[in-house]
Amino acid sequence: MGRPKIKIIDDSQIESEEKKQKTSREEKRAKSESAEAIGAVEHTTEPEESNQEEGAKQTSSEQTGSASGASRPDERANEKKAQKPGKAKPRSKKYQEIAKDLDRNKAYPLNEAVDTVKKLSYSKFDATLEAHINTAQTGIRGLVSLPYAKGRQLRILAFGKGADQSGASFVGSEETIEEINKGKINFDIAVTTPEWMPKLAKVARILGPRGLMPNPKNGTITEDLKKAVEGFQAGKTEYKTEPKAPVLHIALGKLNQPDEELIANVKALLQTLGKTRVKKVTLAPTMGPGVKVDISSI
């Protein structure tokens, strides 16, 4: 084995290195303290200026915001005013010319209302007298027999025993139900005997929305088909309010009928409805303005 090597360390060198490290530490500390002092000075001066700038911006934004907020209601009001004429139902020049002398706020006695409706009708065809009635509630439904009903002949479809002898326009069968299920509907009223109702249930989704599904409330489900058909052909008419509004619309005859006949039809309807359920009555031609009726005159 060789001799071990021994390193000789001089104490003076160690002291000099320690001094150098101490000096460098003190210099770094001094630099950091001076940097912190400079940062503190900048922090006390610059934010004041920036705060002033931000406050000015905020004030200006609040002023503009308040100004814009104040102008928004006026702008919205102007927009609403501009939209209202667009929602109004457009009327022809002929309509406006005929309706210019009509007092919209006046409720006319029944005989005067019927006469006025005839004068306000401007259709070239034989117009119909229509009644638009505001009721006290929804769900009002029934049948009324008009003493002087006129108009197109009703197409009546009858199902069940005796349908072929009832006088109906069409006699229903299972093949007819299949045609209805395919969308073929060529009738105005369907009447049936009770035993056919389970078969007609197959097309309830088609007839129901159209108001053609037989119903015991309107007399279209009966054991006596002949009597039901004769009643509808003689002027028996169904009335009902709209699904979501307390108002009903019904035709009460042709304008070429005498005033006495039309007045009798109006009275028959109102007596069937009952005056307590009637809030407002307006008569109108097929083409022309409506005329309010004074209910107390009936």
C-alpha positions as CSV (number, residue, x, y, z in Angstrom):
1,M,0.0,0.0,0.0
2,G,1.1,3.5,-0.8
3,R,1.4,6.4,1.6
4,P,-1.9,8.3,2.3
5,K,-2.2,11.8,0.8
6,I,-2.8,14.6,3.3
7,K,-4.3,17.9,2.1
8,I,-3.1,20.9,4.0
9,I,-5.7,23.7,4.4
10,D,-4.5,27.2,5.1
11,D,-6.6,29.1,7.7
12,S,-6.1,32.4,6.0
13,Q,-7.7,31.1,2.8
14,I,-10.8,30.0,4.7
15,E,-11.2,33.4,6.4
16,S,-10.8,35.2,3.1
17,E,-13.6,33.1,1.4
18,E,-15.9,33.7,4.4
19,K,-15.4,37.4,4.1
20,K,-16.2,37.4,0.4
21,Q,-19.4,35.5,1.0
22,K,-20.4,37.8,3.8
23,T,-19.7,40.8,1.6
24,S,-21.8,39.5,-1.3
25,R,-24.7,38.8,1.1
26,E,-24.7,42.3,2.5
27,E,-24.6,43.8,-1.1
28,K,-27.7,41.7,-2.1
29,R,-29.5,42.7,1.1
30,A,-28.8,46.4,0.4
31,K,-30.0,46.1,-3.1
32,S,-33.3,44.4,-2.1
33,E,-33.9,47.1,0.6
34,S,-33.3,49.9,-1.9
35,A,-35.7,48.1,-4.4
36,E,-38.4,47.8,-1.7
37,A,-38.0,51.5,-0.8
38,I,-38.4,52.5,-4.4
39,G,-41.4,50.3,-4.8
40,A,-43.0,51.8,-1.7
41,V,-42.5,55.3,-3.1
42,E,-44.0,54.3,-6.5
43,H,-47.0,52.7,-4.7
44,T,-47.8,55.8,-2.8
45,T,-47.7,58.1,-5.9
46,E,-48.9,56.1,-8.9
47,P,-52.2,54.6,-7.5
48,E,-53.4,58.0,-6.6
49,E,-53.2,59.0,-10.2
50,S,-54.6,55.7,-11.4
51,N,-57.5,56.0,-8.9
52,Q,-58.3,59.5,-10.2
53,E,-58.3,58.1,-13.7
54,E,-60.5,55.2,-12.8
55,G,-62.8,57.5,-10.8
56,A,-63.2,59.7,-13.8
57,K,-63.9,56.7,-16.1
58,Q,-66.4,55.4,-13.6
59,T,-68.1,58.8,-13.3
60,S,-68.3,59.1,-17.1
61,S,-69.6,55.6,-17.4
62,E,-72.3,56.2,-14.8
63,Q,-73.3,59.4,-16.5
64,T,-73.5,57.7,-19.9
65,G,-75.3,54.7,-18.2
66,S,-77.8,57.0,-16.6
67,A,-78.4,58.8,-19.8
68,S,-78.8,55.6,-21.7
69,G,-81.1,54.3,-19.0
70,A,-83.2,57.4,-19.1
71,S,-83.5,57.1,-22.8
72,R,-84.4,53.4,-22.9
73,P,-88.0,53.8,-21.6
74,D,-88.6,56.5,-24.3
75,E,-87.1,54.2,-26.9
76,R,-89.1,51.3,-25.8
77,A,-92.3,53.4,-25.7
78,N,-91.5,54.5,-29.3
79,E,-90.9,50.9,-30.3
80,K,-94.2,49.9,-28.8
81,K,-96.0,52.7,-30.6
82,A,-94.3,51.7,-33.8
83,Q,-95.4,48.1,-33.3
84,K,-99.1,48.8,-32.5
85,P,-100.1,49.8,-36.0
86,G,-98.5,46.6,-37.3
87,K,-100.7,44.4,-35.1
88,A,-103.9,46.0,-36.2
89,K,-105.9,44.0,-38.6
90,P,-105.6,45.5,-42.1
91,R,-108.9,46.6,-43.5
92,S,-109.8,47.2,-47.1
93,K,-110.9,50.6,-48.4
94,K,-114.3,49.3,-49.0
95,Y,-114.6,48.1,-45.4
96,Q,-113.4,51.5,-44.1
97,E,-115.8,53.3,-46.4
98,I,-118.8,51.3,-45.2
99,A,-117.9,51.4,-41.5
100,K,-117.1,55.1,-41.3
101,D,-120.6,56.0,-40.2
102,L,-121.1,53.2,-37.7
103,D,-121.0,54.1,-34.0
104,R,-118.8,51.4,-32.5
105,N,-119.7,52.3,-29.0
106,K,-123.5,52.2,-29.5
107,A,-125.5,49.1,-28.6
108,Y,-128.4,48.9,-31.1
109,P,-131.9,47.4,-30.4
110,L,-132.2,44.0,-32.0
111,N,-134.4,45.0,-34.9
112,E,-132.2,48.0,-35.7
113,A,-129.1,45.9,-35.4
114,V,-130.3,43.3,-37.9
115,D,-131.3,46.0,-40.4
116,T,-127.9,47.8,-39.9
117,V,-126.0,44.5,-40.5
118,K,-127.8,44.1,-43.8
119,K,-126.8,47.6,-44.9
120,L,-123.1,47.1,-43.9
121,S,-122.7,43.8,-45.8
122,Y,-120.6,44.3,-49.0
123,S,-120.1,40.8,-50.2
124,K,-121.2,39.9,-53.8
125,F,-122.6,36.5,-52.6
126,D,-125.5,35.7,-50.4
127,A,-124.0,36.6,-47.0
128,T,-124.7,34.9,-43.7
129,L,-125.8,36.6,-40.4
130,E,-123.2,35.6,-37.8
131,A,-123.6,36.0,-34.0
132,H,-120.5,36.4,-31.8
133,I,-121.4,36.1,-28.2
134,N,-119.3,36.7,-25.1
135,T,-120.4,34.4,-22.4
136,A,-119.9,34.3,-18.6
137,Q,-117.9,31.1,-18.7
138,T,-116.3,28.6,-21.0
139,G,-117.6,25.0,-21.6
140,I,-121.0,26.1,-22.7
141,R,-122.3,23.6,-25.3
142,G,-125.7,22.4,-26.6
143,L,-128.2,22.4,-29.4
144,V,-130.6,25.1,-30.5
145,S,-133.5,24.7,-33.0
146,L,-133.7,27.8,-35.1
147,P,-137.2,28.4,-36.3
148,Y,-136.1,29.9,-39.7
149,A,-132.8,28.2,-40.4
150,K,-131.6,28.4,-44.0
151,G,-128.4,27.8,-45.7
152,R,-126.6,24.9,-47.3
153,Q,-128.0,21.4,-46.8
154,L,-126.2,19.6,-44.1
155,R,-124.4,16.3,-45.0
156,I,-125.2,13.9,-42.3
157,L,-123.5,10.5,-41.7
158,A,-125.4,7.9,-39.7
159,F,-124.1,4.7,-38.1
160,G,-126.2,1.9,-36.6
161,K,-129.6,0.2,-36.9
162,G,-132.0,2.2,-39.1
163,A,-129.4,4.4,-40.6
164,D,-130.5,3.5,-44.1
165,Q,-134.0,4.7,-43.3
166,S,-133.1,7.8,-41.3
167,G,-132.8,10.2,-44.2
168,A,-129.1,10.8,-43.7
169,S,-126.9,11.7,-46.6
170,F,-124.5,8.8,-45.9
171,V,-124.9,5.4,-44.2
172,G,-121.8,4.5,-42.2
173,S,-120.1,1.2,-42.0
174,E,-116.8,-0.3,-40.9
175,E,-115.4,0.6,-44.4
176,T,-116.4,4.2,-43.7
177,I,-114.5,4.2,-40.5
178,E,-111.4,3.0,-42.3
179,E,-111.8,5.9,-44.8
180,I,-112.1,8.4,-42.0
181,N,-109.0,6.9,-40.5
182,K,-107.2,7.7,-43.8
183,G,-108.4,11.3,-43.6
184,K,-111.5,11.2,-45.9
185,I,-114.2,13.4,-44.3
186,N,-117.1,14.4,-46.5
187,F,-119.8,15.1,-43.9
188,D,-120.9,17.9,-41.5
189,I,-122.5,15.9,-38.7
190,A,-122.1,12.2,-37.6
191,V,-125.0,10.6,-35.7
192,T,-124.9,7.0,-34.3
193,T,-126.5,4.5,-32.0
194,P,-124.8,3.7,-28.8
195,E,-123.5,0.2,-29.9
196,W,-121.4,1.8,-32.6
197,M,-119.5,4.0,-30.3
198,P,-116.7,1.5,-29.5
199,K,-116.0,1.2,-33.2
200,L,-116.0,5.0,-33.7
201,A,-113.5,5.3,-30.8
202,K,-110.8,4.2,-33.4
203,V,-111.3,7.6,-35.2
204,A,-111.9,9.8,-32.1
205,R,-108.5,11.4,-32.5
206,I,-109.5,12.5,-36.0
207,L,-113.2,13.5,-35.4
208,G,-112.7,15.0,-31.9
209,P,-110.5,18.0,-32.9
210,R,-113.0,18.8,-35.7
211,G,-116.0,18.7,-33.5
212,L,-117.5,15.8,-35.4
213,M,-117.3,13.0,-32.8
214,P,-120.8,11.9,-31.7
215,N,-121.7,13.2,-28.3
216,P,-124.8,12.6,-26.2
217,K,-124.8,16.3,-25.1
218,N,-125.5,17.5,-28.7
219,G,-128.0,14.7,-29.6
220,T,-125.7,12.9,-32.0
221,I,-125.8,9.6,-30.0
222,T,-129.4,8.3,-30.0
223,E,-131.5,5.3,-30.4
224,D,-133.8,7.1,-32.9
225,L,-131.6,8.1,-35.8
226,K,-134.5,9.3,-38.0
227,K,-135.6,11.8,-35.4
228,A,-132.1,13.1,-34.9
229,V,-131.5,13.5,-38.7
230,E,-134.8,15.3,-39.1
231,G,-134.0,17.6,-36.3
232,F,-130.7,18.6,-37.8
233,Q,-132.2,19.1,-41.2
234,A,-134.9,21.2,-39.8
235,G,-132.5,23.7,-38.3
236,K,-131.1,22.1,-35.2
237,T,-127.7,23.7,-34.7
238,E,-124.9,23.0,-32.3
239,Y,-123.4,25.8,-30.3
240,K,-120.3,25.8,-28.1
241,T,-117.7,28.1,-26.7
242,E,-114.1,28.1,-27.8
243,P,-111.9,25.7,-25.9
244,K,-109.9,28.5,-24.1
245,A,-112.2,31.6,-24.4
246,P,-115.7,32.4,-23.2
247,V,-117.0,33.2,-26.6
248,L,-119.1,31.4,-29.2
249,H,-119.7,31.9,-32.9
250,I,-122.8,30.7,-34.8
251,A,-124.5,31.3,-38.1
252,L,-128.2,32.3,-37.7
253,G,-129.4,32.5,-41.3
254,K,-129.0,34.3,-44.6
255,L,-129.2,38.0,-44.9
256,N,-131.7,37.7,-47.7
257,Q,-134.2,36.4,-45.2
258,P,-136.8,38.8,-43.8
259,D,-135.8,40.7,-40.7
260,E,-138.6,39.0,-38.7
261,E,-137.1,35.5,-39.4
262,L,-133.5,36.5,-38.4
263,I,-134.8,38.3,-35.3
264,A,-136.7,35.1,-34.3
265,N,-133.5,33.0,-34.8
266,V,-131.5,35.4,-32.6
267,K,-134.1,35.3,-29.8
268,A,-134.3,31.5,-30.0
269,L,-130.5,31.2,-29.5
270,L,-130.4,33.7,-26.6
271,Q,-133.4,32.0,-24.9
272,T,-131.7,28.7,-25.2
273,L,-128.4,30.1,-23.8
274,G,-130.1,32.0,-21.0
275,K,-129.6,35.7,-20.4
276,T,-127.6,35.2,-17.3
277,R,-124.8,33.5,-19.3
278,V,-124.7,36.1,-22.0
279,K,-122.5,39.2,-21.5
280,K,-122.2,40.7,-25.0
281,V,-123.8,40.1,-28.4
282,T,-122.4,41.3,-31.7
283,L,-124.1,40.6,-35.1
284,A,-122.0,40.7,-38.2
285,P,-122.3,39.8,-41.9
286,T,-119.9,37.4,-43.6
287,M,-118.1,40.5,-45.0
288,G,-118.6,43.7,-43.0
289,P,-118.2,45.3,-39.6
290,G,-120.0,44.0,-36.5
291,V,-122.9,45.7,-34.7
292,K,-123.4,45.6,-31.0
293,V,-126.8,44.5,-29.7
294,D,-128.6,46.0,-26.7
295,I,-129.4,42.8,-24.8
296,S,-132.1,44.6,-22.8
297,S,-134.1,45.1,-26.0
298,I,-134.6,41.4,-26.4
